[in-house]
Amino acid sequence: MSRSVVIPQAFAKRMVEMNGADGQAWMAHLPQMINQLAEQWQLTILPPFKLSYNYVAPVTRADGTTAVLKIGYPSPELLTEMAALRWYNGRSACHLLDSSPTHYAMLLEQIQPGQPLWSLEDDEAETGIAAHLMQQLWQPIPPEDQPIFPTLEKWTQALLWLSDYFEDGFGPFPRRLVETAVSLRAELLADNIPPRLLHGDFHHENVLAAQRQPWLALDPKGVIGDPAYEVGAYLYNPNTENILAQNLVARRIDQFSEILQIDRQRLISWGIVQAVLSAVWSYEDHRETQSATLRVADKLITML
């Protein structure tokens, strides 16, 4: 029997703003998908968490155990997330309990107690935990399985697309930052670094306190490439303004370099690429042109 499903209005509005008529059609079909999956997987659906880009809700399974239902607007990223979670198989990441690629849906382990990494309120301790968890997640991938995942070359291509939006190729973005990021990207990709399966979006909100392991990662993108890239998103999270005010960027770089045994300059270079790339993604999704991550890129350039 179908259950009444309540979709938060702010989430519905965001999906339509980002995806237009297709997003509206997907939203209209979402309650039916939720009910179909609830029946298929024998779930009782509870009110959703605070939503951003996916419908995510706690659920109770038929055996009384808890889990999390995640359904997203159709995107290759959700399919590579499923593939990455299968590769991790619960090692340092949440378990993928079941999946429905046709619905772009996953049934995930509910991580308890679930506090995010930033809740420690000790930046040095948090960075140490992050570095060691990254090392546990990085996986060599056999060549025959690598096509499942996007390469860093493909993942960072948006840096080259600004000319599609702006006649001068830069628009509101500082020319110096864009040119530096594009140049560094080409140099970094040209280096022969053994590729690994990366999380791809590793930051404080995607690392939660757990029971079967002290900390577990969730929401991987699943990207193949240079491990030094992984640090980039962490550098400007969880609050970019506070990070800059407290001058934490350089300290984090030093700590990551020591623990991960990765050249400091390489971490800085990928950090610049990632910070500018994040601003470009914000423009693509929301037409935002004032991204705080550009200030982190500025700071990193002074460290080259």
C-alpha positions as CSV (number, residue, x, y, z in Angstrom):
1,M,0.0,0.0,0.0
2,S,1.3,3.4,-0.9
3,R,2.3,5.7,1.9
4,S,2.0,9.4,1.9
5,V,5.5,10.9,1.3
6,V,6.3,14.5,2.3
7,I,9.0,16.2,0.2
8,P,10.5,19.4,1.8
9,Q,9.6,22.4,-0.4
10,A,13.1,23.8,-0.3
11,F,14.5,20.5,-1.7
12,A,11.9,20.5,-4.5
13,K,12.6,24.1,-5.4
14,R,16.4,23.4,-5.5
15,M,15.9,20.4,-7.8
16,V,13.7,22.4,-10.2
17,E,16.2,25.4,-10.2
18,M,19.1,23.1,-11.0
19,N,17.4,20.8,-13.5
20,G,14.5,22.7,-15.0
21,A,11.5,20.8,-16.4
22,D,13.4,17.5,-16.0
23,G,13.9,18.3,-12.3
24,Q,10.2,19.0,-12.0
25,A,9.2,15.8,-13.6
26,W,11.7,13.9,-11.4
27,M,10.2,15.5,-8.3
28,A,6.7,14.6,-9.3
29,H,7.8,10.9,-9.6
30,L,9.9,10.9,-6.4
31,P,7.1,9.9,-4.0
32,Q,6.2,6.9,-6.2
33,M,9.9,5.8,-6.3
34,I,10.2,6.1,-2.5
35,N,7.1,3.8,-2.1
36,Q,8.4,1.3,-4.7
37,L,11.7,1.0,-2.9
38,A,10.0,0.8,0.5
39,E,8.0,-2.2,-0.8
40,Q,11.0,-3.8,-2.6
41,W,13.3,-3.5,0.3
42,Q,10.7,-3.8,3.0
43,L,11.4,-0.5,4.6
44,T,9.5,1.9,6.9
45,I,10.5,5.4,5.8
46,L,11.0,8.0,8.5
47,P,11.1,11.8,7.9
48,P,14.1,12.8,5.8
49,F,17.3,14.4,7.0
50,K,18.1,18.0,6.1
51,L,18.3,17.7,2.3
52,S,20.8,19.2,-0.1
53,Y,21.1,17.5,-3.5
54,N,19.6,14.0,-2.8
55,Y,16.6,12.6,-0.9
56,V,18.1,11.0,2.2
57,A,16.0,9.5,4.9
58,P,16.5,7.1,7.9
59,V,14.5,3.9,7.5
60,T,13.7,0.8,9.5
61,R,14.1,-2.6,7.8
62,A,11.8,-5.6,8.2
63,D,14.2,-7.2,10.8
64,G,14.1,-4.0,12.9
65,T,17.6,-2.8,12.0
66,T,18.1,0.8,10.8
67,A,19.5,2.0,7.5
68,V,19.5,5.0,5.3
69,L,17.7,5.4,1.9
70,K,19.4,7.7,-0.6
71,I,17.8,8.6,-3.9
72,G,19.3,11.2,-6.3
73,Y,18.4,13.0,-9.5
74,P,19.8,10.8,-12.3
75,S,23.6,11.4,-12.5
76,P,26.6,9.3,-13.3
77,E,28.1,10.4,-9.9
78,L,25.5,8.3,-8.1
79,L,26.5,5.2,-10.1
80,T,30.2,5.7,-9.4
81,E,29.3,6.3,-5.7
82,M,27.7,2.8,-5.7
83,A,30.7,1.3,-7.4
84,A,33.1,3.0,-5.0
85,L,31.2,1.7,-2.0
86,R,31.2,-1.8,-3.4
87,W,35.0,-1.5,-3.7
88,Y,35.4,-0.3,-0.1
89,N,33.1,-3.0,1.1
90,G,32.7,-1.3,4.4
91,R,36.4,-0.8,5.0
92,S,36.7,2.7,6.4
93,A,33.4,3.6,4.6
94,C,29.7,3.0,5.2
95,H,28.4,-0.3,3.9
96,L,26.3,-0.4,0.7
97,L,23.5,-2.7,1.8
98,D,21.6,-2.7,-1.5
99,S,21.2,-0.6,-4.6
100,S,18.9,0.2,-7.5
101,P,20.8,1.8,-10.4
102,T,17.6,2.3,-12.4
103,H,16.3,4.4,-9.6
104,Y,19.7,6.0,-8.7
105,A,19.0,4.7,-5.2
106,M,21.0,3.2,-2.4
107,L,20.2,1.5,0.9
108,L,23.1,2.4,3.2
109,E,24.4,1.5,6.6
110,Q,23.3,4.1,9.2
111,I,26.4,5.3,10.8
112,Q,26.0,5.7,14.6
113,P,26.5,7.9,16.6
114,G,27.1,9.9,13.4
115,Q,28.7,13.1,14.6
116,P,30.7,14.8,11.8
117,L,34.5,15.1,12.1
118,W,34.3,18.9,12.8
119,S,32.5,18.1,16.1
120,L,35.9,17.4,17.7
121,E,36.6,21.1,17.6
122,D,40.4,20.4,17.4
123,D,41.7,21.1,13.9
124,E,45.0,19.2,14.4
125,A,43.2,16.1,15.7
126,E,40.6,16.2,12.9
127,T,43.3,16.6,10.2
128,G,45.2,13.6,11.6
129,I,42.1,11.5,11.6
130,A,41.3,12.6,8.0
131,A,44.8,11.8,6.7
132,H,44.8,8.3,8.2
133,L,41.3,7.6,6.9
134,M,42.3,8.8,3.4
135,Q,45.2,6.3,3.4
136,Q,42.8,3.5,4.3
137,L,40.4,4.4,1.5
138,W,42.9,4.8,-1.3
139,Q,42.7,1.6,-3.5
140,P,44.8,0.5,-6.5
141,I,42.3,-0.4,-9.2
142,P,43.1,-3.1,-11.9
143,P,43.2,-1.5,-15.4
144,E,40.2,-3.5,-16.5
145,D,38.0,-1.9,-13.8
146,Q,39.3,1.6,-14.1
147,P,36.7,2.6,-16.8
148,I,34.0,2.4,-14.2
149,F,35.3,5.6,-12.6
150,P,36.1,9.0,-14.0
151,T,39.7,10.0,-14.1
152,L,40.9,13.2,-12.5
153,E,41.5,14.5,-16.1
154,K,37.8,14.2,-16.8
155,W,36.7,15.2,-13.2
156,T,38.5,18.5,-13.5
157,Q,37.5,19.4,-17.0
158,A,35.1,22.1,-15.9
159,L,38.1,24.4,-15.5
160,L,38.4,24.4,-19.2
161,W,34.7,25.3,-19.9
162,L,34.6,28.9,-18.7
163,S,34.8,30.0,-22.3
164,D,31.5,28.3,-22.8
165,Y,29.9,30.8,-20.4
166,F,32.0,33.9,-20.8
167,E,33.4,35.5,-24.0
168,D,36.7,36.4,-22.4
169,G,37.0,32.9,-20.8
170,F,37.0,34.2,-17.2
171,G,33.9,36.3,-16.6
172,P,33.7,37.2,-12.9
173,F,36.5,34.9,-11.9
174,P,39.9,36.4,-11.3
175,R,42.0,35.7,-14.4
176,R,45.2,35.1,-12.4
177,L,43.5,32.3,-10.4
178,V,41.9,30.6,-13.4
179,E,45.1,30.7,-15.5
180,T,47.2,29.4,-12.5
181,A,44.7,26.6,-11.9
182,V,44.5,25.6,-15.6
183,S,48.3,25.6,-15.9
184,L,48.8,23.6,-12.7
185,R,46.2,21.1,-13.7
186,A,48.0,20.3,-16.9
187,E,51.4,19.9,-15.1
188,L,50.0,17.7,-12.4
189,L,48.1,15.4,-14.8
190,A,51.2,15.0,-16.9
191,D,53.1,13.5,-14.0
192,N,53.3,9.7,-13.9
193,I,51.6,9.2,-10.5
194,P,50.2,5.7,-9.8
195,P,46.5,6.1,-9.8
196,R,44.3,5.2,-6.8
197,L,40.6,5.1,-6.2
198,L,39.9,8.4,-4.4
199,H,36.9,9.4,-2.4
200,G,36.7,12.6,-4.5
201,D,34.8,14.8,-2.0
202,F,36.6,14.2,1.3
203,H,35.7,16.7,3.9
204,H,34.5,17.0,7.5
205,E,30.8,16.4,6.7
206,N,31.6,13.2,4.9
207,V,33.4,11.6,7.8
208,L,31.2,10.5,10.7
209,A,31.9,9.0,14.2
210,A,31.0,5.3,14.1
211,Q,30.8,2.1,16.3
212,R,32.5,-0.6,14.2
213,Q,35.3,1.8,13.4
214,P,36.0,5.1,15.1
215,W,35.3,7.0,11.9
216,L,33.7,6.1,8.6
217,A,33.5,8.0,5.3
218,L,30.3,8.4,3.3
219,D,29.2,9.9,0.0
220,P,32.3,9.1,-2.1
221,K,32.4,10.3,-5.7
222,G,34.7,7.6,-6.8
223,V,37.5,9.1,-8.9
224,I,40.7,7.6,-10.3
225,G,43.9,9.6,-9.9
226,D,46.7,11.2,-7.9
227,P,46.1,10.8,-4.1
228,A,47.4,14.4,-3.6
229,Y,44.1,15.7,-5.1
230,E,42.1,14.3,-2.2
231,V,43.3,17.0,0.3
232,G,41.9,19.9,-1.8
233,A,38.3,19.9,-0.6
234,Y,39.3,19.4,3.0
235,L,41.4,22.6,3.0
236,Y,38.4,24.9,2.8
237,N,35.9,23.0,5.0
238,P,33.9,23.1,7.2
239,N,33.9,26.9,7.3
240,T,36.1,28.7,4.8
241,E,35.9,32.1,6.5
242,N,37.0,30.6,9.9
243,I,39.8,28.6,8.3
244,L,41.2,31.8,6.7
245,A,40.7,33.9,9.8
246,Q,42.6,31.3,11.9
247,N,45.3,30.8,9.2
248,L,44.7,27.0,9.2
249,V,45.5,26.3,5.5
250,A,49.3,26.2,5.8
251,R,49.1,24.2,9.0
252,R,46.9,21.6,7.4
253,I,49.2,21.4,4.4
254,D,52.2,20.7,6.6
255,Q,50.3,18.0,8.6
256,F,49.0,16.3,5.5
257,S,52.4,16.3,3.9
258,E,54.0,14.8,6.9
259,I,51.4,12.0,7.5
260,L,50.7,11.2,3.8
261,Q,54.4,11.5,2.7
262,I,53.3,13.6,-0.2
263,D,55.3,16.6,-1.4
264,R,54.0,19.8,0.1
265,Q,54.1,21.7,-3.2
266,R,52.0,19.0,-4.9
267,L,49.3,19.3,-2.2
268,I,49.3,23.1,-2.6
269,S,49.1,22.9,-6.4
270,W,46.1,20.4,-6.3
271,G,44.6,22.6,-3.6
272,I,44.6,25.6,-6.0
273,V,43.1,23.5,-8.8
274,Q,40.4,22.2,-6.5
275,A,39.5,25.5,-4.9
276,V,39.0,27.2,-8.3
277,L,37.2,24.1,-9.6
278,S,34.8,24.3,-6.7
279,A,33.9,27.9,-7.6
280,V,33.3,26.9,-11.2
281,W,31.0,24.1,-10.0
282,S,29.1,26.6,-7.9
283,Y,28.6,28.8,-10.9
284,E,27.3,25.8,-13.0
285,D,24.9,24.7,-10.3
286,H,23.7,28.0,-8.9
287,R,25.2,30.8,-11.0
288,E,27.1,31.9,-7.9
289,T,30.2,34.0,-8.8
290,Q,31.4,34.9,-5.3
291,S,32.9,31.7,-3.9
292,A,34.9,31.8,-0.6
293,T,37.0,29.0,-2.0
294,L,38.7,31.5,-4.4
295,R,40.2,33.2,-1.3
296,V,41.7,29.8,-0.3
297,A,43.1,29.6,-3.8
298,D,44.6,33.1,-3.3
299,K,46.2,32.0,0.0
300,L,47.6,28.8,-1.6
301,I,49.2,30.7,-4.5
302,T,51.3,32.7,-1.9
303,M,52.6,29.4,-0.7
304,L,53.8,28.1,-4.0
